[in-house]
């Protein structure tokens, strides 16, 4: 009986903590589902990066941003945060239907898959990137 009471008490405590986390809106996955969200994430990746054009994936997991200087940043979800890179001369983009696959030129960053409007324009812009840039 004591074991049953202890188990029930633990279950109640777990449910109470889960409810508190839900009420406080903790956890979950952040989304890149607006120009403001992309701009906020880009500013977190590189201080002072101010996008003038953005495009975000249909699932809200990744995005592209271009600043006034013509630099292009690719952003992707990494856990419950975002990681990004300003694309340099080793970056490449390939079009696959309505999607593009971006290789930032850094093996540890990996490839980023995006389904977005105007994938051809973004792929062309990424493939034209020249000059050394670091994130």
DSSP file (Angstrom, degrees, kcal/mol; ACC not computed):
  #  RESIDUE AA STRUCTURE BP1 BP2  ACC     N-H-->O    O-->H-N    N-H-->O    O-->H-N    TCO  KAPPA ALPHA  PHI   PSI    X-CA   Y-CA   Z-CA
    1    1 A X     >        0   0    0      0, 0.0     4,-2.3     0, 0.0     5,-0.2   0.000 360.0 360.0 360.0 -39.2    0.0    0.0    0.0
    2    2 A X  H  >  +     0   0    0      1,-0.2     4,-2.5     2,-0.2     5,-0.2   0.891 360.0  51.3 -63.1 -38.8    2.9    2.4    0.8
    3    3 A X  H  > S+     0   0    0      2,-0.2     4,-2.5     1,-0.2    -1,-0.2   0.891 109.4  50.1 -65.2 -39.8    4.4    1.8   -2.6
    4    4 A X  H  > S+     0   0    0      2,-0.2     4,-2.5     1,-0.2    -2,-0.2   0.901 111.5  48.3 -64.6 -41.9    1.1    2.6   -4.3
    5    5 A X  H  X S+     0   0    0     -4,-2.3     4,-2.5     2,-0.2    -2,-0.2   0.913 112.4  48.7 -65.3 -43.0    0.7    5.8   -2.3
    6    6 A X  H  X S+     0   0    0     -4,-2.5     4,-2.3     2,-0.2    -2,-0.2   0.910 112.4  48.4 -63.2 -43.0    4.3    6.9   -3.1
    7    7 A X  H  X S+     0   0    0     -4,-2.5     4,-2.3     2,-0.2    -2,-0.2   0.918 112.3  48.4 -64.0 -44.2    3.7    6.2   -6.8
    8    8 A X  H  X S+     0   0    0     -4,-2.5     4,-2.3     2,-0.2    -2,-0.2   0.900 111.4  50.5 -63.3 -41.3    0.4    8.1   -6.9
    9    9 A X  H  X S+     0   0    0     -4,-2.5     4,-2.3     2,-0.2    -2,-0.2   0.905 110.4  49.3 -63.3 -41.7    2.1   11.0   -5.1
   10   10 A X  H  X S+     0   0    0     -4,-2.3     4,-2.5     2,-0.2    -2,-0.2   0.905 110.4  51.0 -63.5 -41.9    5.0   11.0   -7.6
   11   11 A X  H  X S+     0   0    0     -4,-2.3     4,-2.4     2,-0.2    -2,-0.2   0.910 110.1  49.1 -62.8 -42.9    2.5   11.0  -10.5
   12   12 A X  H  X S+     0   0    0     -4,-2.3     4,-2.3     2,-0.2    -1,-0.2   0.915 111.8  49.6 -62.6 -43.1    0.6   13.9   -9.0
   13   13 A X  H  X S+     0   0    0     -4,-2.3     4,-2.4     2,-0.2    -2,-0.2   0.909 110.9  49.2 -63.4 -42.5    3.8   15.9   -8.5
   14   14 A X  H  X S+     0   0    0     -4,-2.5     4,-2.4     1,-0.2    -2,-0.2   0.925 112.4  47.5 -62.9 -45.4    4.9   15.2  -12.1
   15   15 A X  H  X S+     0   0    0     -4,-2.4     4,-2.4     1,-0.2    -1,-0.2   0.875 110.8  52.4 -64.4 -37.4    1.6   16.3  -13.5
   16   16 A X  H  X S+     0   0    0     -4,-2.3     4,-2.2     2,-0.2    -2,-0.2   0.921 111.4  46.1 -64.7 -43.5    1.6   19.4  -11.3
   17   17 A X  H  X S+     0   0    0     -4,-2.4     4,-2.5     2,-0.2    -2,-0.2   0.891 112.2  50.6 -66.4 -39.4    5.1   20.4  -12.6
   18   18 A X  H  X S+     0   0    0     -4,-2.4     4,-2.3     2,-0.2    -2,-0.2   0.910 111.0  49.3 -63.8 -41.4    4.1   19.7  -16.2
   19   19 A X  H  X S+     0   0    0     -4,-2.4     4,-2.6     2,-0.2    -2,-0.2   0.898 110.5  50.3 -63.1 -41.3    1.0   21.9  -15.7
   20   20 A X  H  X S+     0   0    0     -4,-2.2     4,-2.3     2,-0.2    -2,-0.2   0.914 110.5  49.4 -63.8 -43.2    3.2   24.7  -14.2
   21   21 A X  H  <>S+     0   0    0     -4,-2.5     5,-2.8     2,-0.2     4,-0.3   0.895 112.6  47.9 -62.5 -40.7    5.6   24.5  -17.2
   22   22 A X  H ><5S+     0   0    0     -4,-2.3     3,-1.1     3,-0.2    -2,-0.2   0.924 111.4  50.2 -64.8 -44.1    2.7   24.6  -19.6
   23   23 A X  H 3<5S+     0   0    0     -4,-2.6    -2,-0.2     1,-0.3    -1,-0.2   0.870 112.9  46.0 -62.9 -38.1    1.2   27.6  -17.8
   24   24 A X  T 3<5S-     0   0    0     -4,-2.3    -1,-0.3    -5,-0.2    -2,-0.2   0.456 111.9-123.7 -82.3  -1.6    4.5   29.4  -17.8
   25   25 A X  T < 5 +     0   0    0     -3,-1.1    -3,-0.2    -4,-0.3     2,-0.2   0.878  54.3 160.1  58.6  42.0    4.9   28.5  -21.5
   26   26 A X      < +     0   0    0     -5,-2.8    -1,-0.2    -6,-0.1     2,-0.0  -0.564  43.4   9.6 -88.4 157.3    8.3   26.9  -20.9
   27   27 A X  S    S+     0   0    0     -2,-0.2     2,-0.0     1,-0.1     0, 0.0  -0.324  73.7 113.7  74.5-157.5    9.8   24.4  -23.3
   28   28 A X  S    S-     0   0    0     -2,-0.0     2,-0.5     1,-0.0    -1,-0.1  -0.156  74.1 -68.6  79.2 179.6    8.4   23.7  -26.7
   29   29 A X        -     0   0    0     48,-0.0    51,-0.1    -2,-0.0    52,-0.0  -0.938  43.0-129.0-112.4 124.8   10.0   24.5  -30.0
   30   30 A X        -     0   0    0     -2,-0.5     2,-0.4    31,-0.0    51,-0.1  -0.361  27.3-145.5 -66.7 153.3   10.6   28.1  -31.1
   31   31 A X        -     0   0    0     -2,-0.0     2,-0.9    46,-0.0    30,-0.2  -0.939  19.4-145.6-126.2 145.5    9.4   28.9  -34.6
   32   32 A X        +     0   0    0     28,-2.8    30,-0.2    -2,-0.4    28,-0.2  -0.762  51.9 136.6-100.8  81.2   10.6   31.2  -37.4
   33   33 A X        +     0   0    0     -2,-0.9     2,-0.3    27,-0.1    -1,-0.1   0.171  57.9  36.3-120.3  17.0    7.1   32.0  -38.6
   34   34 A X  S  > S-     0   0    0     -3,-0.1     4,-2.1     1,-0.1     5,-0.2  -0.979  81.6-108.6-158.2 163.1    7.2   35.7  -39.2
   35   35 A X  H  > S+     0   0    0     -2,-0.3     4,-2.5     1,-0.2     5,-0.2   0.871 120.2  54.4 -62.5 -35.6    9.7   38.4  -40.4
   36   36 A X  H  > S+     0   0    0      2,-0.2     4,-2.4     1,-0.2    -1,-0.2   0.900 107.1  49.3 -65.7 -40.8    9.9   39.6  -36.8
   37   37 A X  H  > S+     0   0    0      2,-0.2     4,-2.3     1,-0.2    -1,-0.2   0.894 112.3  48.4 -65.5 -39.6   10.9   36.2  -35.5
   38   38 A X  H  X S+     0   0    0     -4,-2.1     4,-2.7     2,-0.2    -2,-0.2   0.921 112.0  49.1 -66.0 -43.6   13.5   35.8  -38.2
   39   39 A X  H  X S+     0   0    0     -4,-2.5     4,-2.2     2,-0.2    -2,-0.2   0.901 111.4  49.8 -62.9 -41.0   14.9   39.3  -37.5
   40   40 A X  H  X S+     0   0    0     -4,-2.4     4,-1.4     2,-0.2    -1,-0.2   0.928 113.2  45.9 -62.8 -45.7   15.1   38.5  -33.8
   41   41 A X  H  X S+     0   0    0     -4,-2.3     4,-2.1     2,-0.2    -2,-0.2   0.899 111.4  52.0 -65.0 -41.0   16.9   35.2  -34.4
   42   42 A X  H  X S+     0   0    0     -4,-2.7     4,-2.6     1,-0.2     7,-0.3   0.894 108.3  51.7 -63.0 -39.5   19.3   36.8  -36.8
   43   43 A X  H  < S+     0   0    0     -4,-2.2    -1,-0.2     1,-0.2    -2,-0.2   0.814 109.5  50.2 -66.6 -30.1   20.1   39.5  -34.2
   44   44 A X  H  < S+     0   0    0     -4,-1.4     3,-0.2    -5,-0.1    -2,-0.2   0.850 111.2  48.6 -74.1 -35.3   20.8   36.8  -31.7
   45   45 A X  H  < S+     0   0    0     -4,-2.1     2,-0.4     1,-0.3    -2,-0.2   0.945 131.6  11.7 -69.4 -48.2   23.1   34.9  -34.1
   46   46 A X  S >< S-     0   0    0     -4,-2.6     3,-2.2    -5,-0.2    -1,-0.3  -0.953  85.6-123.4-135.7 115.2   25.1   38.1  -35.0
   47   47 A X  T 3  S+     0   0    0     -2,-0.4     3,-0.1     1,-0.3    -3,-0.1  -0.317  97.1  17.0 -57.8 128.8   24.7   41.2  -33.0
   48   48 A X  T 3  S+     0   0    0      1,-0.3     2,-0.6    -5,-0.2    -1,-0.3   0.359  81.1 142.6  90.8  -5.2   23.7   44.1  -35.3
   49   49 A X    <   -     0   0    0     -3,-2.2     2,-0.6    -7,-0.3    -1,-0.3  -0.596  29.0-173.1 -71.2 115.3   22.5   41.9  -38.2
   50   50 A X        -     0   0    0     -2,-0.6    18,-0.7    -3,-0.1   -11,-0.1  -0.886  13.3-143.5-116.6 100.3   19.5   43.9  -39.5
   51   51 A X  E     -A   67   0A   0     -2,-0.6    16,-0.3    16,-0.2     3,-0.1  -0.335  22.1-179.4 -66.6 140.0   17.5   42.0  -42.2
   52   52 A X  E    S+     0   0A   0     14,-3.5     2,-0.3     1,-0.3    15,-0.2   0.520  80.1  28.2-106.3 -15.9   16.0   43.9  -45.0
   53   53 A X  E    S+A   66   0A   0     13,-1.7    13,-2.8   -18,-0.0    -1,-0.3  -0.992  70.6 175.9-144.3 137.9   14.6   40.7  -46.6
   54   54 A X  E     -A   65   0A   0     -2,-0.3     2,-0.3    11,-0.2    11,-0.2  -0.958  11.4-176.3-138.5 157.7   13.6   37.5  -45.0
   55   55 A X  E     -A   64   0A   0      9,-2.1     9,-3.0    -2,-0.3     2,-0.4  -0.942  13.0-160.1-151.7 135.0   12.0   34.2  -46.0
   56   56 A X  E     -A   63   0A   0     -2,-0.3    61,-0.3     7,-0.2     7,-0.3  -0.904  25.3-100.9-124.5 149.8   11.1   31.4  -43.6
   57   57 A X    >   -     0   0    0      5,-3.0     3,-1.6    -2,-0.4    59,-0.2  -0.227  33.0-116.1 -62.2 149.2   10.5   27.7  -44.1
   58   58 A X  T 3  S+     0   0    0     57,-1.7    -1,-0.1     1,-0.3    58,-0.1   0.785 117.5  49.6 -58.8 -28.8    6.9   26.5  -44.2
   59   59 A X  T 3  S-     0   0    0     56,-0.1    -1,-0.3     3,-0.1   -26,-0.1   0.524 109.1-123.8 -89.2  -6.8    7.5   24.5  -41.0
   60   60 A X  S <  S+     0   0    0     -3,-1.6   -28,-2.8     2,-0.2    -2,-0.1   0.659  81.5 112.2  75.6  16.0    9.1   27.4  -39.2
   61   61 A X  S    S+     0   0    0    -30,-0.2    16,-2.2     1,-0.1     2,-0.3   0.619  78.4  17.5 -96.7 -14.3   12.3   25.5  -38.5
   62   62 A X  E     + B   0  76A   0     14,-0.2    -5,-3.0   -30,-0.2     2,-0.3  -0.974  62.2 179.2-153.7 163.1   14.7   27.5  -40.7
   63   63 A X  E     -AB  56  75A   0     12,-2.4    12,-2.7    -2,-0.3     2,-0.4  -0.975  21.0-130.8-159.3 167.2   15.0   30.8  -42.5
   64   64 A X  E     -AB  55  74A   0     -9,-3.0    -9,-2.1    -2,-0.3     2,-0.4  -0.963  21.1-174.4-124.4 145.2   17.0   33.1  -44.7
   65   65 A X  E     -AB  54  73A   0      8,-2.2     8,-3.3    -2,-0.4     2,-0.4  -0.999   8.4-161.9-141.4 140.0   17.8   36.7  -44.0
   66   66 A X  E     -AB  53  72A   0    -13,-2.8   -14,-3.5    -2,-0.4   -13,-1.7  -0.980  12.4-152.5-121.6 133.8   19.6   39.4  -46.1
   67   67 A X  E >   -A   51   0A   0      4,-2.1     3,-1.9    -2,-0.4   -16,-0.2  -0.383  36.8 -91.5 -96.9 180.0   20.9   42.6  -44.7
   68   68 A X  T 3  S+     0   0    0    -18,-0.7   -17,-0.1     1,-0.3    -1,-0.1   0.720 124.2  58.4 -63.9 -23.2   21.5   46.0  -46.3
   69   69 A X  T 3  S-     0   0    0      2,-0.1    -1,-0.3     1,-0.0     3,-0.1   0.450 119.6-108.0 -85.8  -0.4   25.0   45.1  -47.2
   70   70 A X    <   +     0   0    0     -3,-1.9     2,-0.2     1,-0.3    -2,-0.1   0.468  69.9 145.7  88.6   2.2   23.8   42.1  -49.2
   71   71 A X        -     0   0    0     58,-0.0    -4,-2.1    15,-0.0     2,-0.5  -0.498  37.6-147.0 -72.9 143.1   25.0   39.5  -46.7
   72   72 A X  E     -B   66   0A   0     15,-0.4    15,-3.3    -6,-0.2     2,-0.4  -0.945  10.2-164.2-116.0 131.4   22.8   36.4  -46.4
   73   73 A X  E     -BC  65  86A   0     -8,-3.3    -8,-2.2    -2,-0.5     2,-0.4  -0.939   6.7-153.8-114.5 135.2   22.3   34.5  -43.2
   74   74 A X  E     -BC  64  85A   0     11,-2.4    11,-2.1    -2,-0.4     2,-0.4  -0.915  15.8-168.5-104.5 135.9   20.9   31.0  -43.0
   75   75 A X  E     +BC  63  84A   0    -12,-2.7   -12,-2.4    -2,-0.4     2,-0.3  -0.970   8.0 175.3-126.8 137.7   19.2   30.2  -39.6
   76   76 A X  E     -BC  62  83A   0      7,-3.1     7,-2.9    -2,-0.4   -14,-0.2  -0.978  36.8 -98.8-140.0 155.5   18.1   26.8  -38.4
   77   77 A X  E     - C   0  82A   0    -16,-2.2     2,-0.4    -2,-0.3     5,-0.3  -0.523  32.8-175.3 -72.0 136.8   16.6   25.4  -35.2
   78   78 A X  E >   - C   0  81A   0      3,-3.2     3,-1.3    -2,-0.2     2,-0.4  -0.859  64.8 -51.3-134.6  96.5   19.1   23.8  -32.9
   79   79 A X  T 3  S-     0   0    0     -2,-0.4    -2,-0.0     1,-0.2     0, 0.0  -0.618 120.1 -25.2  70.5-125.7   17.4   22.3  -29.9
   80   80 A X  T 3  S+     0   0    0     -2,-0.4    -1,-0.2   -51,-0.1     2,-0.2   0.089 134.0  58.8-107.8  23.7   15.2   25.0  -28.5
   81   81 A X  E <  S-C   78   0A   0     -3,-1.3    -3,-3.2   -51,-0.1     2,-0.4  -0.716  83.4-105.9-132.0-175.8   17.4   27.8  -29.9
   82   82 A X  E     -C   77   0A   0     -5,-0.3     2,-0.4    -2,-0.2    -5,-0.2  -0.930  20.8-165.6-120.3 145.3   18.6   28.9  -33.3
   83   83 A X  E     +C   76   0A   0     -7,-2.9    -7,-3.1    -2,-0.4     2,-0.3  -0.936  17.0 172.7-121.2 149.1   21.9   28.7  -34.9
   84   84 A X  E     -C   75   0A   0     -2,-0.4     2,-0.4    -9,-0.2    -9,-0.2  -0.976  19.7-153.5-152.9 165.1   22.9   30.6  -38.0
   85   85 A X  E     -C   74   0A   0    -11,-2.1   -11,-2.4    -2,-0.3     2,-0.6  -0.998  22.9-127.8-141.8 138.1   25.8   31.4  -40.3
   86   86 A X  E     -C   73   0A   0     -2,-0.4   -13,-0.3   -13,-0.2     2,-0.2  -0.791  45.7-117.5 -79.3 124.5   26.5   34.4  -42.6
   87   87 A X        -     0   0    0    -15,-3.3   -15,-0.4    -2,-0.6     2,-0.1  -0.418  36.9-175.6 -75.0 137.1   27.1   32.7  -45.9
   88   88 A X    >   -     0   0    0     16,-0.5     3,-1.6    -2,-0.2    44,-0.2  -0.342  47.8 -66.7-115.1-163.8   30.6   33.0  -47.4
   89   89 A X  T 3  S+     0   0    0     42,-0.6    43,-0.1     1,-0.3    16,-0.1   0.685 126.9  58.0 -67.0 -18.5   32.2   31.9  -50.7
   90   90 A X  T 3  S+     0   0    0     14,-0.2    -1,-0.3     2,-0.0    15,-0.1   0.534  83.0 108.7 -87.9  -4.9   32.0   28.2  -49.8
   91   91 A X    <   -     0   0    0     -3,-1.6     2,-0.3    13,-0.2    13,-0.2  -0.428  46.9-175.8 -72.7 145.4   28.3   28.3  -49.4
   92   92 A X  E     -D  103   0B   0     11,-2.5    11,-3.0    -2,-0.1     2,-0.4  -0.988  12.4-159.3-140.7 148.9   26.1   26.6  -52.1
   93   93 A X  E     -D  102   0B   0     -2,-0.3     2,-0.4     9,-0.2     9,-0.2  -0.997   5.1-168.1-130.6 135.3   22.4   26.3  -52.7
   94   94 A X  E     -D  101   0B   0      7,-2.3     7,-2.7    -2,-0.4     2,-0.4  -0.972  19.1-131.2-122.2 138.1   20.7   23.7  -54.8
   95   95 A X  E     +D  100   0B   0     -2,-0.4     2,-0.3     5,-0.2     5,-0.3  -0.721  21.7 179.6 -89.2 134.8   17.1   23.8  -55.9
   96   96 A X  E >   -D   99   0B   0      3,-3.3     3,-1.6    -2,-0.4     2,-0.3  -0.774  62.4 -67.2-133.2  87.7   14.9   20.7  -55.3
   97   97 A X  T 3  S-     0   0    0     -2,-0.3    -1,-0.1     1,-0.3    22,-0.1  -0.532 118.3 -11.7  67.9-125.4   11.4   21.5  -56.6
   98   98 A X  T 3  S+     0   0    0     -2,-0.3    18,-1.1    -3,-0.1     2,-0.3   0.318 131.0  73.8 -88.0   7.9    9.8   24.2  -54.3
   99   99 A X  E <   -DE  96 115B   0     -3,-1.6    -3,-3.3    16,-0.2     2,-0.4  -0.757  64.1-150.9-117.8 163.3   12.7   23.7  -51.8
  100  100 A X  E     -DE  95 114B   0     14,-2.5    14,-2.6    -2,-0.3     2,-0.5  -0.979   7.3-146.4-131.1 151.1   16.3   24.6  -51.6
  101  101 A X  E     -DE  94 113B   0     -7,-2.7    -7,-2.3    -2,-0.4     2,-0.5  -0.974  17.5-159.5-115.0 122.9   19.2   22.8  -49.8
  102  102 A X  E     -DE  93 112B   0     10,-3.0    10,-2.4    -2,-0.5     2,-0.6  -0.907  10.6-166.4-110.8 126.6   21.8   25.1  -48.5
  103  103 A X  E     -DE  92 111B   0    -11,-3.0   -11,-2.5    -2,-0.5     8,-0.2  -0.952   7.5-160.7-106.6 112.2   25.3   24.0  -47.6
  104  104 A X        -     0   0    0      6,-0.8   -16,-0.5    -2,-0.6   -13,-0.2   0.543  42.6-111.3 -72.2  -5.8   26.9   26.7  -45.6
  105  105 A X  S    S+     0   0    0      1,-0.2     2,-0.5   -15,-0.1    -1,-0.1   0.573  90.7 105.1  85.5   9.2   30.4   25.4  -46.4
  106  106 A X    >>  -     0   0    0      4,-0.2     4,-1.4     1,-0.1     3,-1.3  -0.953  59.4-155.8-123.7 109.1   30.9   24.3  -42.8
  107  107 A X  T 34 S+     0   0    0     -2,-0.5    -1,-0.1     1,-0.3     3,-0.1   0.838  93.9  55.0 -55.1 -35.7   30.6   20.5  -42.3
  108  108 A X  T 34 S+     0   0    0      1,-0.2    -1,-0.3     2,-0.1    -2,-0.0   0.768 105.3  53.2 -71.3 -23.6   29.8   20.9  -38.6
  109  109 A X  T <4 S-     0   0    0     -3,-1.3    -1,-0.2     1,-0.1    -2,-0.2   0.818  98.2-158.8 -79.1 -31.0   26.8   23.2  -39.4
  110  110 A X     <  -     0   0    0     -4,-1.4    -6,-0.8    -3,-0.1     2,-0.2  -0.110  27.1 -49.5  80.8 179.3   25.3   20.7  -41.8
  111  111 A X  E     -E  103   0B   0     -8,-0.2     2,-0.5    -4,-0.1    -8,-0.2  -0.615  46.9-145.1 -90.5 151.5   22.9   21.3  -44.7
  112  112 A X  E     -E  102   0B   0    -10,-2.4   -10,-3.0    -2,-0.2     2,-0.5  -0.978   6.7-155.7-121.0 127.4   19.7   23.3  -44.2
  113  113 A X  E     +E  101   0B   0     -2,-0.5     2,-0.4   -12,-0.2   -12,-0.2  -0.898  16.8 179.5-105.0 126.4   16.5   22.3  -46.1
  114  114 A X  E     -E  100   0B   0    -14,-2.6   -14,-2.5    -2,-0.5     2,-0.6  -0.989  22.5-161.8-131.0 135.7   13.9   25.0  -46.7
  115  115 A X  E     +E   99   0B   0     -2,-0.4   -57,-1.7   -16,-0.2     2,-0.3  -0.966  41.9 139.0-110.2 112.7   10.6   25.0  -48.5
  116  116 A X    >   -     0   0    0    -18,-1.1     3,-0.6    -2,-0.6   -59,-0.1  -0.955  56.3 -82.0-150.4 164.3    9.8   28.7  -49.2
  117  117 A X  T 3  S+     0   0    0     -2,-0.3   -19,-0.0   -61,-0.3   -18,-0.0  -0.426 109.8  15.3 -68.5 148.6    8.4   31.1  -51.8
  118  118 A X  T 3>  +     0   0    0     -2,-0.1     4,-1.6     1,-0.1    -1,-0.2   0.902  70.0 165.3  56.1  50.1   10.8   32.1  -54.5
  119  119 A X  H <> S+     0   0    0     -3,-0.6     4,-2.6     1,-0.2     5,-0.2   0.848  71.4  58.9 -64.2 -31.2   13.4   29.4  -53.9
  120  120 A X  H  > S+     0   0    0      2,-0.2     4,-2.5     1,-0.2    -1,-0.2   0.917 104.5  49.1 -64.2 -43.6   15.1   30.1  -57.2
  121  121 A X  H  > S+     0   0    0      2,-0.2     4,-2.2     1,-0.2    -1,-0.2   0.914 114.1  45.5 -63.4 -43.1   15.8   33.8  -56.3
  122  122 A X  H  X S+     0   0    0     -4,-1.6     4,-2.6     2,-0.2     5,-0.2   0.913 112.4  51.1 -67.0 -41.7   17.3   32.8  -53.0
  123  123 A X  H  X S+     0   0    0     -4,-2.6     4,-2.3     1,-0.2   -30,-0.2   0.916 111.2  48.3 -62.0 -42.6   19.4   30.0  -54.5
  124  124 A X  H  X S+     0   0    0     -4,-2.5     4,-1.0     2,-0.2    -1,-0.2   0.922 111.9  49.3 -62.9 -44.0   20.8   32.4  -57.1
  125  125 A X  H  < S+     0   0    0     -4,-2.2     4,-0.5     1,-0.2     3,-0.4   0.905 112.1  48.1 -63.0 -41.5   21.6   35.0  -54.5
  126  126 A X  H >< S+     0   0    0     -4,-2.6     3,-1.2     1,-0.2    -1,-0.2   0.913 110.0  51.5 -65.7 -42.0   23.4   32.4  -52.3
  127  127 A X  H 3< S+     0   0    0     -4,-2.3    -1,-0.2     1,-0.3    -2,-0.2   0.666 107.2  54.9 -71.4 -15.1   25.4   31.0  -55.2
  128  128 A X  T 3< S+     0   0    0     -4,-1.0    -1,-0.3    -3,-0.4    -2,-0.2   0.536  78.0 123.7 -90.7  -7.9   26.5   34.6  -56.2
  129  129 A X    <   +     0   0    0     -3,-1.2     2,-0.3    -4,-0.5   -41,-0.1  -0.278  37.2 173.0 -57.0 131.9   27.9   35.3  -52.7
  130  130 A X        +     0   0    0      2,-0.0    -2,-0.1   -40,-0.0     2,-0.0  -0.960  30.2  51.1-139.6 159.2   31.6   36.2  -52.9
  131  131 A X  S    S-     0   0    0     -2,-0.3   -42,-0.6     2,-0.0     2,-0.5   0.054  88.9 -69.8  93.7 152.9   34.2   37.5  -50.5
  132  132 A X        +     0   0    0    -44,-0.2     2,-0.4   -43,-0.1   -44,-0.1  -0.674  57.8 166.8 -82.6 124.1   35.2   36.1  -47.1
  133  133 A X        -     0   0    0     -2,-0.5     2,-0.3   -47,-0.1   -44,-0.1  -0.995  15.4-163.1-136.5 142.1   32.6   36.5  -44.4
  134  134 A X              0   0    0     -2,-0.4   -47,-0.1   -47,-0.1   -49,-0.0  -0.917 360.0 360.0-122.8 152.0   32.3   34.9  -41.0
  135  135 A X              0   0    0     -2,-0.3    -1,-0.1   -49,-0.1   -51,-0.1   0.434 360.0 360.0 -88.7 360.0   29.4   34.6  -38.7
